[in-house]
Amino acid sequence: MLLKRIHHVAIICTDYQRSKNFYTEILGLSVIAENYRAERKSYKLDLRIGEHDQIELFSFPDPPARVSRPEAAGLRHLAFAVDDVAAFIERLRQHEISCEPIRIDEFTGKEFTFFQDPDALPLEVYEV
């Protein structure tokens, strides 16, 4: 197989500090590297998920709005694997982040739910 795994997912945010806090303090991702690119007036924050996966969080001045509803054409959502969906939801609620009700995947029997990042990017947690 030519493709080995997904190396990273890139996200552009509108408020860098708010999104950095969300992904590091609330979701618990660790920082690999943080760089400010003066020529682009942009931060690039590399975040670690698990042993190998990464999110690149970018900030740009005045990024254009994008449709982010899960049913829009294009990338639908980003899903994270968790051991306990209910426990993760409780963590989000402690930070006043609302989630959809827990659903059961009709094909796998696993629990999952959706929530949003500070820019309304649809995110999912899925039971492993």
C-alpha positions as CSV (number, residue, x, y, z in Angstrom):
1,M,0.0,0.0,0.0
2,L,1.4,3.4,-0.9
3,L,-0.4,5.4,1.8
4,K,0.7,4.4,5.3
5,R,-1.6,6.6,7.6
6,I,-2.9,10.1,7.9
7,H,0.0,12.3,8.9
8,H,-2.0,15.3,10.1
9,V,-5.2,17.3,9.8
10,A,-5.0,21.0,9.3
11,I,-7.5,23.4,10.9
12,I,-7.6,27.2,10.4
13,C,-9.1,29.1,13.3
14,T,-10.3,32.6,13.8
15,D,-9.1,33.2,17.3
16,Y,-5.7,31.5,17.9
17,Q,-5.6,31.8,21.7
18,R,-9.2,30.6,22.1
19,S,-8.6,27.6,19.8
20,K,-5.2,26.8,21.3
21,N,-6.9,26.6,24.7
22,F,-9.7,24.5,23.4
23,Y,-7.4,21.9,21.8
24,T,-4.8,21.8,24.5
25,E,-6.6,22.5,27.8
26,I,-10.1,21.1,27.0
27,L,-9.3,18.3,24.6
28,G,-6.0,17.5,26.2
29,L,-3.8,17.5,23.1
30,S,-0.1,18.1,23.7
31,V,2.0,20.7,21.8
32,I,4.7,19.4,19.5
33,A,5.8,22.8,18.2
34,E,4.5,26.4,18.1
35,N,5.7,28.8,15.5
36,Y,4.8,32.4,14.6
37,R,5.3,33.1,10.9
38,A,5.6,36.9,10.8
39,E,5.5,37.2,7.0
40,R,2.0,35.5,7.1
41,K,0.9,37.0,10.4
42,S,0.1,33.4,11.3
43,Y,0.7,30.9,14.1
44,K,1.2,27.3,13.3
45,L,0.6,25.0,16.3
46,D,1.4,21.3,15.9
47,L,-0.6,19.1,18.3
48,R,-0.1,15.5,19.1
49,I,-2.9,12.9,19.3
50,G,-1.9,9.5,20.6
51,E,1.5,8.2,19.4
52,H,1.6,9.2,15.8
53,D,-1.3,11.5,14.8
54,Q,-1.2,15.3,14.6
55,I,-3.4,18.4,14.1
56,E,-1.9,21.5,12.6
57,L,-3.7,24.5,14.0
58,F,-3.3,27.7,11.9
59,S,-4.3,31.2,12.4
60,F,-4.6,33.7,9.5
61,P,-5.9,37.3,9.6
62,D,-9.5,37.3,8.4
63,P,-9.9,33.8,7.0
64,P,-13.0,33.4,4.7
65,A,-16.0,31.7,6.2
66,R,-16.7,28.1,5.2
67,V,-19.8,26.0,5.4
68,S,-19.1,23.5,8.2
69,R,-22.4,21.6,8.6
70,P,-21.7,17.9,8.5
71,E,-23.9,17.4,5.4
72,A,-22.1,20.0,3.2
73,A,-20.0,18.7,0.3
74,G,-16.3,18.2,1.2
75,L,-14.7,17.1,4.5
76,R,-17.6,16.2,6.7
77,H,-16.0,16.2,10.2
78,L,-13.0,15.1,12.3
79,A,-13.5,12.2,14.6
80,F,-11.5,11.3,17.7
81,A,-11.4,7.8,19.3
82,V,-12.2,7.7,23.0
83,D,-12.6,4.8,25.5
84,D,-15.7,6.3,27.2
85,V,-18.0,8.7,25.2
86,A,-20.1,9.6,28.3
87,A,-17.0,10.5,30.4
88,F,-15.7,12.6,27.5
89,I,-19.0,14.4,27.3
90,E,-18.9,15.2,31.0
91,R,-15.5,16.7,30.5
92,L,-16.8,19.0,27.8
93,R,-19.8,20.0,29.9
94,Q,-17.5,21.0,32.7
95,H,-16.1,23.5,30.2
96,E,-19.6,24.6,29.1
97,I,-19.4,22.8,25.7
98,S,-22.6,21.2,24.6
99,C,-22.8,17.9,22.7
100,E,-25.5,16.2,20.8
101,P,-27.1,13.2,22.5
102,I,-25.1,10.0,22.4
103,R,-26.0,7.8,19.4
104,I,-25.3,4.2,18.7
105,D,-23.7,3.3,15.3
106,E,-26.1,1.0,13.7
107,F,-23.4,-1.1,12.1
108,T,-20.8,-1.4,14.9
109,G,-22.9,-0.9,18.0
110,K,-20.4,1.7,19.3
111,E,-21.4,5.0,20.9
112,F,-20.6,8.4,19.4
113,T,-21.6,12.0,19.5
114,F,-20.8,15.4,17.9
115,F,-19.7,18.7,19.3
116,Q,-18.1,21.8,17.9
117,D,-14.8,23.6,18.2
118,P,-14.7,27.4,18.8
119,D,-15.2,28.0,15.1
120,A,-18.1,25.6,14.8
121,L,-16.0,22.9,13.1
122,P,-18.0,19.7,13.6
123,L,-16.0,17.2,15.8
124,E,-17.0,13.7,16.8
125,V,-15.9,11.3,19.6
126,Y,-16.3,7.7,18.8
127,E,-16.0,4.7,21.2
128,V,-13.1,2.4,20.5
